[in-house]
Amino acid sequence: MALAHAGVSLVINGRDRAVLEATAEEIWRATGVTVTPVAADIGTPEGQAAVVAACPDPDILVNNNGGPPHRGFRELDRRSILDGITMNMVTPIELTQKVIDHMVEQRFGRILNITSLSVKMPVAGLDLSSGARAGLTAFLAGVARSVADRNVTINNLLPGYFDTDRLRSGLRASAKGSGASEDALAAQRAAQVPAKRFGTAAEFGQVCAFLCSTHAGYITGQSILMDGGLYPSTF
């Protein structure tokens, strides 16, 4: 929505066609920009081909694939580990490979990977997601420097606790296991954040849109935290 308000025509992807088409309609009605929905699993070669066919020469790529569910590391077998790496490391690398040459040629491109606070700070149950996203960050660090002189930037946006369906589903699961209420657990978690609240999707979108804009051309290879101060770092 933030990109659309900035005048960006969009191709959006998801696996639920009904939800995707409703989202496209909502964005179009709010902003008037062209929104093309592509229902596909972006983690598969076929899904990637469908998205690239809808927009073969994008100016902007935002990688935000779903991640593996909360799970203790002892519960992970080889298949689930490889699936998690495919979702959160291999897929964004493959999409970057597919679009970056056009960006380099036209001397403008913005690639933004939505990773996680857990890349910098461990979060219980997100070991697989953290490892895959950290691998993506390391892989693209050198790539970012190799195309910076062509006005192509690659950055990572690391959300902390944002009030989303994913956060709420985790709270519900914790509530079932602990006997505490979902609201009580939400209040407890929000209290851990120096800002004393969860982030909102709207403010996250605005930072994303800025990093994808022409104004952010001198920012590349960076992992930018949006966590309300939760990660206790001096630098």
TATAWO-V450446 format. One line per field, one symbol per residue. ss: DSSP state (H for helix, E for strand, C for the rest). A space follows every 10 residues. Layout:
ss = ???
This chain:
ss = CHHHHCCCCE EEEECCHHHH HHHHHHHHHH HCCCEEEEEC CCCCHHHHHH HHHHCCCCCE EEECCCCCCC CCHHHCCHHH HHHHHHHHHH HHHHHHHHHH HHHHHHCCEE EEEECCHHHC CCCCCCHHHH HHHHHHHHHH HHHHHHHHHH CEEEEEEEEC CECCHHHHHH HHHHHHHHCC CHHHHHHHHH HHCCCCCCEC HHHHHHHHHH HCCHHHCCCC CCEEEECCCC CCCCC
